[in-house]
């Protein structure tokens, strides 16, 4: 059972950028989110591999969902990503965001992006501020 209100989930689920890319919410709970993105040819770079921005966008969407799942607005303070392995066209990537630290008005999240076989494609870390 999710502690996330219907209004909060609806707001997160209606993100136009995520809709444009095809990023979907798989799971959402307080301080936690899981999102998916299937890599299409439109998301490839000139090397024929997924563009880093597509992978970053998936991780960032999970980060935004998890950090805003408390119901209060959370704005990004910083984020970084490490790309570890390429993914294939038509592969569905999963980004799992977990709250790793919360203190006062700031919180930290780790987001792991994996491929269909469970291989780690990227690791993303981000911090938010809740005004």
N, CA, C and O atoms as CSV, one atom per row, in Angstrom:
chain,resi,resn,atom,element,x,y,z
A,1,UNK,N,N,0.842,-1.189,0.000
A,1,UNK,CA,C,0.000,0.000,0.000
A,1,UNK,C,C,0.881,1.244,0.000
A,1,UNK,O,O,1.821,1.352,0.787
A,2,UNK,N,N,0.574,2.156,-0.869
A,2,UNK,CA,C,1.344,3.375,-1.003
A,2,UNK,C,C,0.819,4.451,-0.063
A,2,UNK,O,O,-0.389,4.586,0.133
A,3,UNK,N,N,1.736,5.212,0.513
A,3,UNK,CA,C,1.371,6.350,1.338
A,3,UNK,C,C,1.247,7.622,0.504
A,3,UNK,O,O,0.949,8.685,1.050
A,4,UNK,N,N,1.470,7.534,-0.801
A,4,UNK,CA,C,1.436,8.691,-1.676
A,4,UNK,C,C,-0.020,9.017,-2.013
A,4,UNK,O,O,-0.778,8.143,-2.431
A,5,UNK,N,N,-0.402,10.285,-1.827
A,5,UNK,CA,C,-1.784,10.674,-2.102
A,5,UNK,C,C,-2.074,10.564,-3.599
A,5,UNK,O,O,-1.170,10.634,-4.431
A,6,UNK,N,N,-3.352,10.390,-3.916
A,6,UNK,CA,C,-3.768,10.310,-5.306
A,6,UNK,C,C,-3.445,11.575,-6.075
A,6,UNK,O,O,-3.083,11.519,-7.251
A,7,UNK,N,N,-3.575,12.722,-5.409
A,7,UNK,CA,C,-3.267,14.001,-6.045
A,7,UNK,C,C,-1.783,14.099,-6.392
A,7,UNK,O,O,-1.425,14.555,-7.478
A,8,UNK,N,N,-0.921,13.668,-5.468
A,8,UNK,CA,C,0.523,13.699,-5.713
A,8,UNK,C,C,0.888,12.757,-6.839
A,8,UNK,O,O,1.643,13.133,-7.736
A,9,UNK,N,N,0.368,11.539,-6.812
A,9,UNK,CA,C,0.664,10.575,-7.872
A,9,UNK,C,C,0.182,11.090,-9.224
A,9,UNK,O,O,0.880,10.950,-10.227
A,10,UNK,N,N,-0.996,11.680,-9.255
A,10,UNK,CA,C,-1.548,12.212,-10.496
A,10,UNK,C,C,-0.652,13.319,-11.052
A,10,UNK,O,O,-0.405,13.383,-12.256
A,11,UNK,N,N,-0.167,14.189,-10.163
A,11,UNK,CA,C,0.716,15.287,-10.586
A,11,UNK,C,C,2.020,14.731,-11.167
A,11,UNK,O,O,2.483,15.195,-12.209
A,12,UNK,N,N,2.611,13.739,-10.495
A,12,UNK,CA,C,3.853,13.128,-10.965
A,12,UNK,C,C,3.613,12.387,-12.278
A,12,UNK,O,O,4.431,12.452,-13.196
A,13,UNK,N,N,2.492,11.687,-12.357
A,13,UNK,CA,C,2.177,10.869,-13.527
A,13,UNK,C,C,1.850,11.706,-14.764
A,13,UNK,O,O,1.883,11.183,-15.879
A,14,UNK,N,N,1.538,12.985,-14.595
A,14,UNK,CA,C,1.138,13.828,-15.730
A,14,UNK,C,C,2.285,14.671,-16.284
A,14,UNK,O,O,2.037,15.656,-16.980
A,15,UNK,N,N,3.511,14.312,-15.995
A,15,UNK,CA,C,4.676,15.069,-16.455
A,15,UNK,C,C,4.771,15.023,-17.988
A,15,UNK,O,O,4.952,13.942,-18.550
A,16,UNK,N,N,4.655,16.163,-18.674
A,16,UNK,CA,C,4.665,16.160,-20.142
A,16,UNK,C,C,5.996,15.717,-20.746
A,16,UNK,O,O,6.008,15.098,-21.810
A,17,UNK,N,N,7.111,16.019,-20.093
A,17,UNK,CA,C,8.419,15.600,-20.613
A,17,UNK,C,C,8.536,14.080,-20.585
A,17,UNK,O,O,8.984,13.468,-21.554
A,18,UNK,N,N,8.133,13.476,-19.473
A,18,UNK,CA,C,8.165,12.013,-19.367
A,18,UNK,C,C,7.248,11.383,-20.406
A,18,UNK,O,O,7.589,10.366,-21.009
A,19,UNK,N,N,6.094,11.986,-20.610
A,19,UNK,CA,C,5.164,11.474,-21.618
A,19,UNK,C,C,5.786,11.533,-23.009
A,19,UNK,O,O,5.621,10.601,-23.797
A,20,UNK,N,N,6.492,12.607,-23.317
A,20,UNK,CA,C,7.145,12.754,-24.615
A,20,UNK,C,C,8.183,11.659,-24.847
A,20,UNK,O,O,8.267,11.097,-25.939
A,21,UNK,N,N,8.975,11.359,-23.809
A,21,UNK,CA,C,10.024,10.338,-23.946
A,21,UNK,C,C,9.487,8.913,-23.820
A,21,UNK,O,O,10.113,7.974,-24.310
A,22,UNK,N,N,8.342,8.743,-23.172
A,22,UNK,CA,C,7.803,7.405,-22.954
A,22,UNK,C,C,8.179,6.822,-21.603
A,22,UNK,O,O,8.140,5.604,-21.426
A,23,UNK,N,N,8.546,7.675,-20.641
A,23,UNK,CA,C,8.893,7.229,-19.293
A,23,UNK,C,C,7.608,6.986,-18.511
A,23,UNK,O,O,6.726,7.843,-18.466
A,24,UNK,N,N,7.513,5.817,-17.899
A,24,UNK,CA,C,6.306,5.437,-17.160
A,24,UNK,C,C,6.619,5.080,-15.712
A,24,UNK,O,O,7.671,4.516,-15.412
A,25,UNK,N,N,5.689,5.418,-14.817
A,25,UNK,CA,C,5.804,5.028,-13.412
A,25,UNK,C,C,5.399,3.568,-13.276
A,25,UNK,O,O,4.338,3.155,-13.744
A,26,UNK,N,N,6.264,2.795,-12.627
A,26,UNK,CA,C,5.969,1.387,-12.345
A,26,UNK,C,C,5.550,1.234,-10.884
A,26,UNK,O,O,4.638,0.470,-10.567
A,27,UNK,N,N,6.230,1.974,-9.994
A,27,UNK,CA,C,5.924,1.913,-8.561
A,27,UNK,C,C,6.249,3.264,-7.941
A,27,UNK,O,O,7.202,3.939,-8.330
A,28,UNK,N,N,5.425,3.640,-6.959
A,28,UNK,CA,C,5.635,4.911,-6.269
A,28,UNK,C,C,5.208,4.747,-4.826
A,28,UNK,O,O,4.096,4.303,-4.543
A,29,UNK,N,N,6.089,5.106,-3.925
A,29,UNK,CA,C,5.799,5.111,-2.502
A,29,UNK,C,C,6.562,6.280,-1.898
A,29,UNK,O,O,7.354,6.915,-2.594
A,30,UNK,N,N,6.352,6.573,-0.655
A,30,UNK,CA,C,7.031,7.693,-0.019
A,30,UNK,C,C,8.542,7.448,-0.011
A,30,UNK,O,O,9.024,6.483,0.582
A,31,UNK,N,N,9.275,8.339,-0.679
A,31,UNK,CA,C,10.728,8.228,-0.747
A,31,UNK,C,C,11.225,7.175,-1.716
A,31,UNK,O,O,12.406,6.826,-1.691
A,32,UNK,N,N,10.359,6.664,-2.563
A,32,UNK,CA,C,10.720,5.571,-3.478
A,32,UNK,C,C,9.966,5.701,-4.793
A,32,UNK,O,O,8.787,6.053,-4.809
A,33,UNK,N,N,10.645,5.420,-5.885
A,33,UNK,CA,C,9.976,5.390,-7.191
A,33,UNK,C,C,10.699,4.421,-8.110
A,33,UNK,O,O,11.915,4.246,-8.022
A,34,UNK,N,N,9.944,3.803,-8.981
A,34,UNK,CA,C,10.513,2.957,-10.026
A,34,UNK,C,C,9.857,3.371,-11.342
A,34,UNK,O,O,8.632,3.398,-11.461
A,35,UNK,N,N,10.708,3.695,-12.336
A,35,UNK,CA,C,10.243,4.172,-13.639
A,35,UNK,C,C,10.873,3.303,-14.723
A,35,UNK,O,O,11.928,2.701,-14.525
A,36,UNK,N,N,10.200,3.254,-15.877
A,36,UNK,CA,C,10.717,2.484,-17.012
A,36,UNK,C,C,10.720,3.323,-18.277
A,36,UNK,O,O,9.901,4.224,-18.456
A,37,UNK,N,N,11.682,2.993,-19.162
A,37,UNK,CA,C,11.794,3.624,-20.469
A,37,UNK,C,C,12.292,2.574,-21.450
A,37,UNK,O,O,13.325,1.945,-21.221
A,38,UNK,N,N,11.561,2.386,-22.536
A,38,UNK,CA,C,12.024,1.493,-23.594
A,38,UNK,C,C,12.835,2.322,-24.583
A,38,UNK,O,O,12.386,3.364,-25.060
A,39,UNK,N,N,14.034,1.841,-24.878
A,39,UNK,CA,C,14.940,2.545,-25.780
A,39,UNK,C,C,14.485,2.333,-27.225
A,39,UNK,O,O,14.497,1.214,-27.737
A,40,UNK,N,N,14.090,3.417,-27.860
A,40,UNK,CA,C,13.679,3.384,-29.255
A,40,UNK,C,C,14.788,4.000,-30.113
A,40,UNK,O,O,15.727,4.598,-29.587
A,41,UNK,N,N,14.674,3.854,-31.408
A,41,UNK,CA,C,15.687,4.418,-32.307
A,41,UNK,C,C,15.779,5.936,-32.175
A,41,UNK,O,O,16.839,6.515,-32.410
A,42,UNK,N,N,14.676,6.582,-31.801
A,42,UNK,CA,C,14.676,8.039,-31.631
A,42,UNK,C,C,15.533,8.477,-30.440
A,42,UNK,O,O,15.885,9.652,-30.331
A,43,UNK,N,N,15.867,7.545,-29.554
A,43,UNK,CA,C,16.658,7.875,-28.364
A,43,UNK,C,C,18.130,7.510,-28.514
A,43,UNK,O,O,18.883,7.574,-27.543
A,44,UNK,N,N,18.548,7.129,-29.719
A,44,UNK,CA,C,19.942,6.746,-29.958
A,44,UNK,C,C,20.778,7.961,-30.346
A,44,UNK,O,O,20.268,8.936,-30.898
A,45,UNK,N,N,22.063,7.879,-30.046
A,45,UNK,CA,C,22.996,8.920,-30.483
A,45,UNK,C,C,23.654,8.474,-31.798
A,45,UNK,O,O,23.271,7.452,-32.367
A,46,UNK,N,N,24.630,9.232,-32.274
A,46,UNK,CA,C,25.274,8.915,-33.551
A,46,UNK,C,C,26.153,7.664,-33.494
A,46,UNK,O,O,26.608,7.194,-34.537
A,47,UNK,N,N,26.400,7.120,-32.317
A,47,UNK,CA,C,27.112,5.838,-32.171
A,47,UNK,C,C,26.156,4.650,-32.293
A,47,UNK,O,O,26.590,3.504,-32.410
A,48,UNK,N,N,24.851,4.936,-32.265
A,48,UNK,CA,C,23.869,3.854,-32.309
A,48,UNK,C,C,23.561,3.276,-30.943
A,48,UNK,O,O,22.968,2.202,-30.836
A,49,UNK,N,N,23.964,3.989,-29.892
A,49,UNK,CA,C,23.668,3.565,-28.518
A,49,UNK,C,C,22.738,4.602,-27.891
A,49,UNK,O,O,22.631,5.717,-28.403
A,50,UNK,N,N,22.064,4.255,-26.792
A,50,UNK,CA,C,21.161,5.223,-26.158
A,50,UNK,C,C,21.898,6.509,-25.786
A,50,UNK,O,O,22.988,6.476,-25.215
A,51,UNK,N,N,21.291,7.616,-26.116
A,51,UNK,CA,C,21.858,8.923,-25.775
A,51,UNK,C,C,21.924,9.039,-24.257
A,51,UNK,O,O,20.993,8.639,-23.558
A,52,UNK,N,N,23.014,9.580,-23.757
A,52,UNK,CA,C,23.160,9.766,-22.324
A,52,UNK,C,C,22.035,10.586,-21.727
A,52,UNK,O,O,21.641,10.371,-20.581
A,53,UNK,N,N,21.517,11.527,-22.501
A,53,UNK,CA,C,20.421,12.373,-22.007
A,53,UNK,C,C,19.148,11.557,-21.777
A,53,UNK,O,O,18.367,11.879,-20.882
A,54,UNK,N,N,18.930,10.515,-22.566
A,54,UNK,CA,C,17.748,9.665,-22.369
A,54,UNK,C,C,17.870,8.896,-21.059
A,54,UNK,O,O,16.905,8.793,-20.302
A,55,UNK,N,N,19.049,8.360,-20.797
A,55,UNK,CA,C,19.276,7.615,-19.554
A,55,UNK,C,C,19.218,8.567,-18.363
A,55,UNK,O,O,18.629,8.245,-17.331
A,56,UNK,N,N,19.829,9.734,-18.511
A,56,UNK,CA,C,19.776,10.741,-17.449
A,56,UNK,C,C,18.334,11.147,-17.172
A,56,UNK,O,O,17.935,11.275,-16.015
A,57,UNK,N,N,17.554,11.347,-18.223
A,57,UNK,CA,C,16.152,11.746,-18.059
A,57,UNK,C,C,15.355,10.693,-17.305
A,57,UNK,O,O,14.527,11.031,-16.459
A,58,UNK,N,N,15.596,9.427,-17.600
A,58,UNK,CA,C,14.915,8.346,-16.874
A,58,UNK,C,C,15.278,8.400,-15.393
A,58,UNK,O,O,14.396,8.353,-14.535
A,59,UNK,N,N,16.568,8.497,-15.091
A,59,UNK,CA,C,17.017,8.556,-13.697
A,59,UNK,C,C,16.481,9.802,-13.001
A,59,UNK,O,O,16.048,9.738,-11.851
A,60,UNK,N,N,16.509,10.933,-13.697
A,60,UNK,CA,C,16.034,12.187,-13.124
A,60,UNK,C,C,14.531,12.137,-12.857
A,60,UNK,O,O,14.059,12.704,-11.873
A,61,UNK,N,N,13.782,11.465,-13.723
A,61,UNK,CA,C,12.331,11.331,-13.512
A,61,UNK,C,C,12.050,10.505,-12.255
A,61,UNK,O,O,11.149,10.836,-11.485
A,62,UNK,N,N,12.815,9.436,-12.046
A,62,UNK,CA,C,12.644,8.622,-10.836
A,62,UNK,C,C,13.034,9.428,-9.601
A,62,UNK,O,O,12.373,9.345,-8.565
A,63,UNK,N,N,14.107,10.206,-9.712
A,63,UNK,CA,C,14.555,11.098,-8.640
A,63,UNK,C,C,13.457,12.100,-8.285
A,63,UNK,O,O,13.148,12.299,-7.110
A,64,UNK,N,N,12.872,12.727,-9.299
A,64,UNK,CA,C,11.807,13.710,-9.076
A,64,UNK,C,C,10.583,13.060,-8.433
A,64,UNK,O,O,9.989,13.622,-7.513
A,65,UNK,N,N,10.212,11.890,-8.911
A,65,UNK,CA,C,9.035,11.205,-8.367
A,65,UNK,C,C,9.251,10.827,-6.908
A,65,UNK,O,O,8.385,11.075,-6.070
A,66,UNK,N,N,10.393,10.232,-6.599
A,66,UNK,CA,C,10.670,9.810,-5.220
A,66,UNK,C,C,10.755,11.006,-4.283
A,66,UNK,O,O,10.229,10.965,-3.171
A,67,UNK,N,N,11.413,12.069,-4.727
A,67,UNK,CA,C,11.611,13.216,-3.839
A,67,UNK,C,C,10.338,14.035,-3.648
A,67,UNK,O,O,10.183,14.692,-2.619
A,68,UNK,N,N,9.436,14.009,-4.607
A,68,UNK,CA,C,8.172,14.737,-4.480
A,68,UNK,C,C,7.051,13.867,-3.929
A,68,UNK,O,O,5.933,14.346,-3.740
A,69,UNK,N,N,7.336,12.606,-3.671
A,69,UNK,CA,C,6.317,11.662,-3.189
A,69,UNK,C,C,5.829,11.977,-1.780
A,69,UNK,O,O,4.802,11.451,-1.351
A,70,UNK,N,N,6.546,12.821,-1.060
A,70,UNK,CA,C,6.128,13.203,0.291
A,70,UNK,C,C,4.931,14.145,0.263
A,70,UNK,O,O,4.280,14.366,1.284
A,71,UNK,N,N,4.646,14.699,-0.920
A,71,UNK,CA,C,3.515,15.609,-1.062
A,71,UNK,C,C,3.919,17.068,-1.095
A,71,UNK,O,O,3.171,17.908,-1.595
A,72,UNK,N,N,5.098,17.380,-0.568
A,72,UNK,CA,C,5.613,18.747,-0.609
A,72,UNK,C,C,6.523,18.892,-1.814
A,72,UNK,O,O,7.140,17.922,-2.253
A,73,UNK,N,N,6.606,20.105,-2.349
A,73,UNK,CA,C,7.485,20.357,-3.478
A,73,UNK,C,C,8.933,20.115,-3.074
A,73,UNK,O,O,9.368,20.519,-1.995
A,74,UNK,N,N,9.669,19.452,-3.956
A,74,UNK,CA,C,11.101,19.235,-3.773
A,74,UNK,C,C,11.790,19.711,-5.046
A,74,UNK,O,O,11.401,19.326,-6.149
A,75,UNK,N,N,12.808,20.546,-4.893
A,75,UNK,CA,C,13.542,21.053,-6.052
A,75,UNK,C,C,14.985,20.570,-5.986
A,75,UNK,O,O,15.592,20.524,-4.916
A,76,UNK,N,N,15.516,20.216,-7.136
A,76,UNK,CA,C,16.872,19.675,-7.196
A,76,UNK,C,C,17.917,20.701,-6.816
A,76,UNK,O,O,17.868,21.852,-7.247
A,77,UNK,N,N,18.868,20.264,-5.999
A,77,UNK,CA,C,20.031,21.081,-5.647
A,77,UNK,C,C,21.245,20.670,-6.461
A,77,UNK,O,O,22.013,21.516,-6.920
A,78,UNK,N,N,21.412,19.363,-6.638
A,78,UNK,CA,C,22.539,18.841,-7.402
A,78,UNK,C,C,22.250,17.411,-7.816
A,78,UNK,O,O,21.455,16.710,-7.190
A,79,UNK,N,N,22.910,16.997,-8.880
A,79,UNK,CA,C,22.764,15.633,-9.363
A,79,UNK,C,C,24.005,15.256,-10.152
A,79,UNK,O,O,24.654,16.108,-10.758
A,80,UNK,N,N,24.325,13.976,-10.138
A,80,UNK,CA,C,25.401,13.477,-10.991
A,80,UNK,C,C,25.070,12.058,-11.410
A,80,UNK,O,O,24.280,11.372,-10.761
A,81,UNK,N,N,25.680,11.629,-12.496
A,81,UNK,CA,C,25.406,10.309,-13.026
A,81,UNK,C,C,26.713,9.679,-13.491
A,81,UNK,O,O,27.602,10.362,-13.999
A,82,UNK,N,N,26.812,8.385,-13.312
A,82,UNK,CA,C,27.915,7.596,-13.858
A,82,UNK,C,C,27.314,6.599,-14.826
A,82,UNK,O,O,26.460,5.794,-14.454
A,83,UNK,N,N,27.763,6.658,-16.071
A,83,UNK,CA,C,27.304,5.706,-17.088
A,83,UNK,C,C,28.234,4.499,-17.035
A,83,UNK,O,O,29.455,4.642,-17.093
A,84,UNK,N,N,27.650,3.317,-16.926
A,84,UNK,CA,C,28.454,2.123,-16.691
A,84,UNK,C,C,28.442,1.128,-17.843
A,84,UNK,O,O,29.429,0.429,-18.071
A,85,UNK,N,N,27.337,1.062,-18.565
A,85,UNK,CA,C,27.203,0.077,-19.624
A,85,UNK,C,C,26.148,0.564,-20.613
A,85,UNK,O,O,25.172,1.208,-20.229
A,86,UNK,N,N,26.354,0.250,-21.880
A,86,UNK,CA,C,25.371,0.647,-22.903
A,86,UNK,C,C,24.185,-0.309,-22.870
A,86,UNK,O,O,24.298,-1.451,-22.426
A,87,UNK,N,N,23.059,0.179,-23.346
A,87,UNK,CA,C,21.851,-0.636,-23.470
A,87,UNK,C,C,21.562,-0.832,-24.956
A,87,UNK,O,O,22.136,-0.154,-25.808
A,88,UNK,N,N,20.675,-1.757,-25.247
A,88,UNK,CA,C,20.317,-2.069,-26.633
A,88,UNK,C,C,19.022,-1.387,-27.039
A,88,UNK,O,O,18.192,-1.046,-26.196
A,89,UNK,N,N,18.861,-1.195,-28.335
A,89,UNK,CA,C,17.600,-0.690,-28.867
A,89,UNK,C,C,16.508,-1.705,-28.541
A,89,UNK,O,O,16.737,-2.912,-28.607
A,90,UNK,N,N,15.338,-1.221,-28.194
A,90,UNK,CA,C,14.165,-2.009,-27.801
A,90,UNK,C,C,14.287,-2.599,-26.395
A,90,UNK,O,O,13.383,-3.307,-25.951
A,91,UNK,N,N,15.380,-2.325,-25.690
A,91,UNK,CA,C,15.527,-2.780,-24.306
A,91,UNK,C,C,14.792,-1.810,-23.387
A,91,UNK,O,O,14.840,-0.596,-23.587
A,92,UNK,N,N,14.115,-2.350,-22.387
A,92,UNK,CA,C,13.443,-1.515,-21.400
A,92,UNK,C,C,14.367,-1.336,-20.207
A,92,UNK,O,O,14.793,-2.307,-19.581
A,93,UNK,N,N,14.671,-0.071,-19.901
A,93,UNK,CA,C,15.506,0.261,-18.746
A,93,UNK,C,C,14.608,0.612,-17.572
A,93,UNK,O,O,13.527,1.175,-17.740
A,94,UNK,N,N,15.077,0.269,-16.383
A,94,UNK,CA,C,14.352,0.551,-15.153
A,94,UNK,C,C,15.218,1.418,-14.254
A,94,UNK,O,O,16.383,1.099,-14.017
A,95,UNK,N,N,14.660,2.507,-13.755
A,95,UNK,CA,C,15.347,3.364,-12.788
A,95,UNK,C,C,14.634,3.219,-11.451
A,95,UNK,O,O,13.430,3.455,-11.346
A,96,UNK,N,N,15.394,2.828,-10.427
A,96,UNK,CA,C,14.845,2.662,-9.086
A,96,UNK,C,C,15.476,3.709,-8.182
A,96,UNK,O,O,16.689,3.719,-7.973
A,97,UNK,N,N,14.633,4.591,-7.646
A,97,UNK,CA,C,15.090,5.688,-6.787
A,97,UNK,C,C,14.739,5.385,-5.342
A,97,UNK,O,O,13.606,5.022,-5.025
A,98,UNK,N,N,15.722,5.539,-4.475
A,98,UNK,CA,C,15.506,5.327,-3.040
A,98,UNK,C,C,16.080,6.489,-2.257
A,98,UNK,O,O,17.189,6.953,-2.521
A,99,UNK,N,N,15.308,6.946,-1.296
A,99,UNK,CA,C,15.759,7.998,-0.391
A,99,UNK,C,C,16.823,7.400,0.519
A,99,UNK,O,O,16.571,6.413,1.209
A,100,UNK,N,N,18.014,7.998,0.523
A,100,UNK,CA,C,19.111,7.462,1.334
A,100,UNK,C,C,19.420,8.320,2.552
A,100,UNK,O,O,20.079,7.865,3.486
A,101,UNK,N,N,18.939,9.576,2.544
A,101,UNK,CA,C,19.184,10.460,3.693
A,101,UNK,C,C,18.177,11.595,3.647
A,101,UNK,O,O,17.903,12.157,2.586
A,102,UNK,N,N,17.634,11.923,4.800
A,102,UNK,CA,C,16.728,13.068,4.897
A,102,UNK,C,C,17.072,13.815,6.181
A,102,UNK,O,O,17.220,13.213,7.244
A,103,UNK,N,N,17.196,15.141,6.065
A,103,UNK,CA,C,17.571,15.958,7.210
A,103,UNK,C,C,17.017,17.363,7.021
A,103,UNK,O,O,17.403,18.073,6.092
A,104,UNK,N,N,16.128,17.751,7.892
A,104,UNK,CA,C,15.554,19.091,7.776
A,104,UNK,C,C,14.867,19.280,6.443
A,104,UNK,O,O,13.920,18.563,6.119
A,105,UNK,N,N,15.335,20.233,5.676
A,105,UNK,CA,C,14.721,20.551,4.389
A,105,UNK,C,C,15.433,19.914,3.198
A,105,UNK,O,O,15.023,20.143,2.060
A,106,UNK,N,N,16.475,19.131,3.416
A,106,UNK,CA,C,17.179,18.484,2.303
A,106,UNK,C,C,17.069,16.966,2.404
A,106,UNK,O,O,16.851,16.403,3.476
A,107,UNK,N,N,17.227,16.334,1.259
A,107,UNK,CA,C,17.214,14.871,1.211
A,107,UNK,C,C,18.103,14.413,0.064
A,107,UNK,O,O,18.322,15.143,-0.902
A,108,UNK,N,N,18.605,13.198,0.188
A,108,UNK,CA,C,19.487,12.612,-0.816
A,108,UNK,C,C,18.866,11.331,-1.345
A,108,UNK,O,O,18.207,10.594,-0.612
A,109,UNK,N,N,19.088,11.077,-2.635
A,109,UNK,CA,C,18.518,9.910,-3.307
A,109,UNK,C,C,19.582,9.222,-4.150
A,109,UNK,O,O,20.440,9.876,-4.744
A,110,UNK,N,N,19.515,7.901,-4.194
A,110,UNK,CA,C,20.341,7.116,-5.108
A,110,UNK,C,C,19.404,6.440,-6.094
A,110,UNK,O,O,18.406,5.829,-5.713
A,111,UNK,N,N,19.746,6.562,-7.363
A,111,UNK,CA,C,18.932,5.980,-8.417
A,111,UNK,C,C,19.815,5.031,-9.210
A,111,UNK,O,O,20.865,5.423,-9.720
A,112,UNK,N,N,19.382,3.784,-9.310
A,112,UNK,CA,C,20.109,2.768,-10.065
A,112,UNK,C,C,19.306,2.465,-11.321
A,112,UNK,O,O,18.123,2.132,-11.248
A,113,UNK,N,N,19.954,2.581,-12.470
A,113,UNK,CA,C,19.332,2.267,-13.754
A,113,UNK,C,C,19.852,0.910,-14.196
A,113,UNK,O,O,21.059,0.697,-14.304
A,114,UNK,N,N,18.926,-0.002,-14.449
A,114,UNK,CA,C,19.307,-1.354,-14.862
A,114,UNK,C,C,18.655,-1.708,-16.190
A,114,UNK,O,O,17.628,-1.150,-16.576
A,115,UNK,N,N,19.294,-2.663,-16.882
A,115,UNK,CA,C,18.742,-3.198,-18.115
A,115,UNK,C,C,17.866,-4.397,-17.820
A,115,UNK,O,O,17.674,-4.768,-16.663
A,116,UNK,N,N,17.339,-4.997,-18.867
A,116,UNK,CA,C,16.415,-6.112,-18.707
A,116,UNK,C,C,17.036,-7.321,-18.022
A,116,UNK,O,O,16.340,-8.070,-17.336
A,117,UNK,N,N,18.339,-7.517,-18.200
A,117,UNK,CA,C,18.999,-8.663,-17.568
A,117,UNK,C,C,19.533,-8.337,-16.169
A,117,UNK,O,O,20.262,-9.129,-15.572
A,118,UNK,N,N,19.162,-7.169,-15.660
A,118,UNK,CA,C,19.585,-6.779,-14.315
A,118,UNK,C,C,20.929,-6.083,-14.262
A,118,UNK,O,O,21.365,-5.664,-13.190
A,119,UNK,N,N,21.601,-5.950,-15.412
A,119,UNK,CA,C,22.890,-5.268,-15.429
A,119,UNK,C,C,22.725,-3.788,-15.113
A,119,UNK,O,O,21.761,-3.156,-15.546
A,120,UNK,N,N,23.661,-3.246,-14.364
A,120,UNK,CA,C,23.608,-1.826,-13.992
A,120,UNK,C,C,24.117,-0.991,-15.156
A,120,UNK,O,O,25.266,-1.121,-15.579
A,121,UNK,N,N,23.248,-0.136,-15.661
A,121,UNK,CA,C,23.569,0.729,-16.788
A,121,UNK,C,C,24.121,2.067,-16.303
A,121,UNK,O,O,25.013,2.635,-16.932
A,122,UNK,N,N,23.594,2.570,-15.190
A,122,UNK,CA,C,24.036,3.864,-14.656
A,122,UNK,C,C,23.676,3.969,-13.179
A,122,UNK,O,O,22.762,3.309,-12.686
A,123,UNK,N,N,24.425,4.819,-12.500
A,123,UNK,CA,C,24.122,5.172,-11.110
A,123,UNK,C,C,24.024,6.698,-11.038
A,123,UNK,O,O,24.910,7.414,-11.505
A,124,UNK,N,N,22.940,7.173,-10.450
A,124,UNK,CA,C,22.632,8.599,-10.363
A,124,UNK,C,C,22.442,8.922,-8.887
A,124,UNK,O,O,21.831,8.153,-8.146
A,125,UNK,N,N,22.969,10.062,-8.472
A,125,UNK,CA,C,22.740,10.535,-7.101
A,125,UNK,C,C,22.271,11.973,-7.169
A,125,UNK,O,O,22.771,12.767,-7.966
A,126,UNK,N,N,21.300,12.301,-6.318
A,126,UNK,CA,C,20.796,13.660,-6.327
A,126,UNK,C,C,20.363,14.114,-4.942
A,126,UNK,O,O,20.021,13.311,-4.074
A,127,UNK,N,N,20.389,15.443,-4.764
A,127,UNK,CA,C,19.921,16.052,-3.520
A,127,UNK,C,C,18.842,17.061,-3.843
A,127,UNK,O,O,18.890,17.732,-4.873
A,128,UNK,N,N,17.866,17.163,-2.952
A,128,UNK,CA,C,16.781,18.120,-3.129
A,128,UNK,C,C,16.645,19.015,-1.912
A,128,UNK,O,O,17.128,18.712,-0.821
A,129,UNK,N,N,15.967,20.131,-2.146
A,129,UNK,CA,C,15.596,21.064,-1.091
A,129,UNK,C,C,14.082,21.152,-1.102
A,129,UNK,O,O,13.463,21.246,-2.162
A,130,UNK,N,N,13.492,21.120,0.077
A,130,UNK,CA,C,12.047,21.289,0.208
A,130,UNK,C,C,11.772,22.641,0.865
A,130,UNK,O,O,11.926,22.791,2.077
A,131,UNK,N,N,11.358,23.640,0.044
A,131,UNK,CA,C,11.151,25.000,0.566
A,131,UNK,C,C,9.997,25.071,1.565
A,131,UNK,O,O,9.700,26.144,2.090
